[in-house]
């Protein structure tokens, strides 16, 4: 298993670098003909697709029998015990607007267990990765979640429910509770980076709803391997199915969960 995960990790790193080169070449150079809307506020660009194709080519070159499930191309219609979850550009709206907060998220899942997770932030050349039961790292340095216990001193992150605007009112109610209790709340525009920042202690906690598996699978492993806790809004492990995520250090996670439960626990 050790040799297997080492090979997977090295392939993930290589794939992320190849995808990031495409993102960096296109950043700030898009024209409107290269941008399309998949839905309200949900952008896709030629760069997303090019990055995804390049990432998949690297992975398939090493693991041709593995299944790919990527944001733009969907899931391959065949069976394998291994599945790669790929977001070739997390934070597309930022990218389109010229805001340098975006990343690449890659995870390898075996059955229901994530073995390797990687989040790469090209504009800062920060590569976060985690291997199941081997810890979490940033550019080779081991990372840990923060140790803060006091919500009043905590910096939190979140994202607006732009995919599910019907839930805006309960979300804003939860936001108000946490905004009034914490030292600050940030909205980065990339769930993958939010989770990576939580894993390394830059954020003390994070919550967001209706995310996709490719948005969060790598980041969840990062947080857990960095000593943090991740649940859904009910305190369970249904975050992949629901897309509802609460993450944080062991102290702040529970406080966030207690504060949002009255508003968000019924959201499936």
N, C-alpha and C positions, 0 to 999 in steps of 0.2 A: 504493500500500500504506500510506503514512503516513496519508493521509486516512482510509482504511478502518479502521486500528487506532485512530486517534483517536476515531472515531465509536463503535466498539465499546467502547472504554474508558469514554467518557462515559456510554454506555447502561448498562454494568456498574455504574458508580458510582451512577447514579440508581436502578437496580433494587435494589442492596444497601441503599441508604438507605430505600427503601420497605419492603423486607422487615424491616429492623432496627427500624423504627418499630412494626411488629406484634409483634416479639419483645419489645421494651422494654415495650409496653403489657401484655403477658401475663406478664412475668417476676415471679415471686413471688405470682401470683394464680391459679395452676392448681388445680383440684380433681381428685380421682381419676377422675371421669367423663370428664375431658378427656385422660386418659392411657391409652394402650394399649401392649401388648407385641407386637412383631413376632417376637421370639424371646428367648431367655434374655439378659437384660441389654440388649436392643435396644428402646428406647422410641420411640414416636411420639406426638405430641400434635396436638390441633387447631391449635396454633400453628404447628407444622412445615408443615402443609398450607396454612394461610392465608398464611404467609410465602412458600411456594413459588408459590402461585397469583398473588400480587402481583408477585413477581419475574418470572415468566413473562409476565404481562400487559404489563409494561414492555418486555421484550425483544421480544415479538411485535408490539408496537406500532411498533417501529422496524425489525425484521427478520422479517417474517411468513413468509419462505420458509426460514428457518433451522430446523434440527431441534433439539429440546429433549431432553436426557437428564438427568432430575432424580431425586433420591433417592426421593421418595414417589410420583411419577406414572410413573416409568419412562421409556423411550425411545419417541419417536414412531415409528410404523411407516411411514416414508417416507424418501426419499433427499434428501440435500443435501450439498454439499461442506463446509458449515459445521455444527458441532454445539456447542451450549452444554451444559456440564456444571455442574449446579447442586446445591449442598447448602444448603438454606434454613436449616438449624440444625445446625451441626457442634458436637457437645458436648451432645446432647439430655439425656443422663443428668445432667450438671451442671445444666442448665436446670431439669429436673424437681425436683432437690433444692435449688434455690435458690442454687446455686454460680455466681457471676458470671463464669464462663469458658466462653464459647461464641461462635460466629461464623458468618458466612455466607461460602461459597466459591463463586466463579463463574469459569469458564474458557471461552474460545472456542477450539475446535479446528478447524483446516482440514486435512482429510486426517488425517495423524498428527502434525501440528505444532501446538503450542499457541501461539496468537498473542497472547492477552491472558489474564492471570490476576489475580484480585482476592480478597483475604481481608479481611473487615471484622469488627472486634471492637467491637461496639456499646457495651459497658459502659465502654470506655476511649476511645471515639470514635477508634479507630485504623484507618485504611484503608491497607492495603498493596496495591500493584498493580505489575505488571510488564508490559512490552510486549516482544515478541521483538526482540532486538538493539537495544533502547533503554534497558535498565536497569531497576532495581527501585526503588520509592519507598515512603515512609511519610508520609502526609499532605503530599505534595509535595516532601519532602526525599529526596534520593538515598540509598540504603542499600547497605551492603556486609556480607558475612560477616565474621566475626572473623578475626584474624590469629594467634591462638594456635597454637603448634606442640607444646606440651607437654601430653600427656593428663592429667597430674597436676594441671594448672591449669584443666582444661576442665570446663564445665558442659554436661551432655548431657540429652536428653529422650527419652522412649520412651512406649510404650503397651502395656498387657497384651493378649495375644491372646484377647480375650473372644469373638470370632467363631469361633475355632479353638482350643478348649481342649485338643484332642489334642496341640497343639504346646507346651503349657505347660512341660514339662520341658526341652526344648532352649532355649526362650526364657529360662527362669530360669537356665540354665547360661550363656547369653550375658550376661544381666543381671549375674550374679555377677562375670564377668570385667571388665565395664566399670565396675560399681559399685566394685570394688576398685582400679581404675586411675585413675578420674576424680575431680575435686574434688567432684562431686555429680551425681545423676540426678534429674530431675523428671518427674512424670507429670501433665500438665495436663488430659487428658481431651478434647482436641481436636487432631487431627492437623493440621488447617489452621492453627491458631494455632502449634503446634510448628514447622511449616515456616516460617511467617512470622517467628517469633522467631529461627530459625536464619538466615534471610536477613538480618536486621538485626543479628546478632551477639550477641543476648541468650543464645542457646544456641550452642554451638560444634559440636554434632552431634546427630543424631536417627536413631533406627532403630525400625521397627515393621513388623509383618507383617499380611497379609490385609486391607489397606485397599481401599476402593472408588475408582474413577476420580474421582468427584465429591469425595472426601475430599482428594485429593492433587494433581490436575492443576494447579490454580492455585498451590499452594504450591511444587511442583517448579519451575515457571517462575520464581517469586520467588527461590528459592535460586540457580538457574543464572544468572539475570540480575544477581544480587548478587555473582557471582564464585565461587559454591560449586560443589560436585560432588554429583550425585545418581545412584545406581545401585540395582540390585536386590542381593540377597544374594550373587550370583555375580560382581558387578562389571560386569554388563551393563545394558542399557536395557529389561529386561522388567518394569519395575515396574508398568506399567498392567495388564498381563495377570495378573501374580502378586499384586499388592498389597503386595509386599515392598519396603521402601524403606530405604536408608541415605543420609543427607544430611549435609553439613557443609562446613566450610571445606576448602580443598585439602589441608591437612596432617592434620586430625583425621579427615576422611572415610576416608582410607586406613587409618588406625590402627583405627578402628571396624571397618571391613570385615575386616581381618586377624584381629581378635579374635573376631568372630562367625562367620567362615566355618566353623570346625570344627564348630559346632553347628547352623547355620541354612542352609548353602549347598545342602542337599539338599531343602529345603522348596520345593515348586513353587507 
